[in-house]
């Protein structure tokens, strides 16, 4: 299994007329939904709102090793898409291994 961190660069863009407002207490300027599809076609999603420990950054864990895709889509308060989605391919390497002893067989020489 593999873990990835996704840092999204954002640009302030005017919200289109008719977009649903965000609830009080949330980022009034919108949110990003990150969708990751790993090499086993498993899908994980995460919503970012800029208040993360590192703004606009999220971590996905337990992904299948291999090629995958991350898609970022801005959404309004109702979850409707704003603007265009951005897609980024990625690849995770197999984790490093070491020779862990699991058994010893002793025979007379």
Secondary structure by P-SEA (a helix, b strand, c coil): cbbbbbbbbbcccccccccccccccccccbbbbbbbbccccbbbbbbbccccccccbbbbcccccccbbbbbbbbccccccccbbbbbbbccccccccccccccccccc
